[in-house]
C-alpha cells in the first residue's frame, strides 16, 4: 500500500470481505465506474466482487437497477434515496451480500 488512497481502501475492503465471506456489488453514477475500477485493480477481487452497473441516466437507474420513477422524481438523481435504491438494486441483481 501507500499509492492511490482509493486502491488502498479497496485492498482493505477486499481483506475484510474475504475474511467475512461477504460479496460486493456496485451501482455507480457520478463516479463513472471509478470505484469498480479501484476494487478490480486488486488481484483476487473476483473472489468477492460480483459486478457493477454504471447507470448515469435516469432510464438506466430505472431499467437496470429498478429505481422507482417516483423516487427519482421526488428526490432527484443525486440523492441519498436514489443512491440507496441503486445499491439495493445492484445487490439484488448480482446476489451480493
N, C-alpha and C positions, 0 to 999 in steps of 0.2 A: 504494500500500500504506500501511500504518500504521493500519488499522482493526482488524477482527477478526483475531486471530492465526491462526485456522483458515483463514480466507479467504486470508490472506497466504501460508500454506503451500500452499493449493490453487493459487494463482497460480504459485508456484514449481514445483509438480508439473506443472502444465499446460505451462509453458515447457520443462521437461526432457523430458516425454513427446513434445511436438511436435517438439523437436529430434532426438529419438532414433527417431521413428516408432513409439513404443510406445503401447499402448492399456491401459485400466484397466477392470476390473470389480470391483464391491464386494459383499461379503457382510457385512451388519451385523446385530447383535442388540441388545446393551445400548445401543448408541449411537442406535438407533431411526431411522436414516436421516440422522443429523446430518452424517456425512462426505459422503455423496452430495449433500446439500443444499449444503454448502460448495463442493464441486467444480463443481456445476452452476450456482452463482451467478456464476461467471466466464464472461463471453461467450466463445464459441468452444469451450466444453467438449465439445460434441458431436463435435468432431474427434478426441477421444481417449477419452472416457468411453463405454463400450459399454452399461452398465446396472448395476443394483443390485438386491439382494434384501435385505429386512429380514425375517429369519427368527427371530422371537422364541421361538417354541415349538420343542420338540424335533421334533415332527412336521414342521414347516416345514423345519427343518435337514435332516432325512432326505429328505423328499419333493421339496423344491425344489433342494437343494444336494448331495444324495447323501451326506450324512454317515452313516457306518455306525452302526447302532444299538449295536453292540458298543463303538465308540469313545465314544459318548455315555455308555453305562452304565459303562464303565471309568474315564473321566476327568471326567465331568460337563460340562454345557453351557458352563460358563465355564472353559475350559481351553485351554492352548496347542494341544493336539492337535485339539480340536474347531474352534478358530479356523483352524488350518491346513487342515483338511478343508473348512471352509466356503469359504475363499479359493480352494482348488483347484477346488472345485465351481463357484464363480462364474466363475472363469477359463475353465473348460471350457465351461460353458453359454453364455457370452457370446462365446467365441472371442477373448478378450483375450490380449495378450502378457504 
